[in-house]
Amino acid sequence: MREGQAHYDQFEATELFCTRCRKAQPARKHLLLVLPQGNKYEYRCSVCGNSVGSKMDDDRTAFSVLKTR
């Protein structure tokens, strides 16, 4: 991978189109699920709280497997 591309590994949305407000609004990211393959996030409109998108990442550090006896 080229060095310049490393800066754009993960994007974070700051503003997304809200169907309820009918225009682009600031978005807030909320953690929905912690899964073995990564975390699932939901973006919500900061004005009305409507869901405006979602994102999966591949960060597996928050998930730990319970060992059985």
C-alpha positions in Angstrom: 0.0 0.0 0.0 1.3 3.4 -0.8 2.1 5.7 2.1 -0.5 8.3 1.1 -3.3 5.8 1.2 -2.6 4.9 4.8 -4.1 8.2 5.9 -7.5 7.2 4.5 -7.9 3.8 6.1 -11.1 4.6 8.0 -13.6 7.4 7.3 -15.9 8.9 9.9 -19.1 10.5 8.8 -19.7 13.9 10.3 -22.8 14.9 8.2 -25.3 12.6 6.4 -28.6 13.1 4.7 -31.6 12.6 7.0 -34.8 11.5 5.3 -37.0 12.9 8.2 -35.3 16.3 8.2 -35.0 16.2 4.4 -31.5 17.7 4.4 -27.9 16.9 5.4 -27.5 17.0 9.2 -24.7 16.4 11.6 -24.5 12.7 12.5 -23.6 10.9 15.8 -22.0 7.5 15.9 -23.5 4.9 18.3 -22.1 1.4 19.1 -24.8 -1.2 18.4 -23.0 -4.6 18.6 -19.6 -6.0 19.6 -19.1 -9.1 17.4 -16.2 -11.5 16.9 -15.6 -10.1 13.4 -15.7 -6.4 14.5 -18.0 -3.7 15.9 -21.2 -2.5 14.3 -22.1 1.2 14.6 -25.2 3.2 13.7 -25.2 6.8 12.6 -28.1 8.9 13.9 -29.2 12.4 13.0 -28.2 14.8 15.8 -31.4 16.9 15.3 -34.2 14.3 15.2 -32.4 11.0 16.2 -33.4 9.2 12.9 -31.1 6.4 11.8 -29.1 7.7 8.7 -26.6 4.9 8.2 -24.4 2.2 9.7 -20.8 1.0 9.6 -18.9 -2.2 10.4 -15.2 -2.0 11.4 -12.7 -4.8 11.9 -11.5 -3.9 15.4 -11.7 -7.1 17.4 -10.0 -5.9 20.6 -13.3 -5.2 22.4 -14.5 -8.8 21.9 -13.2 -11.5 24.2 -14.2 -15.1 24.2 -15.2 -16.8 27.4 -13.4 -20.0 28.1 -15.4 -23.0 29.3 -14.1 -25.6 31.7 
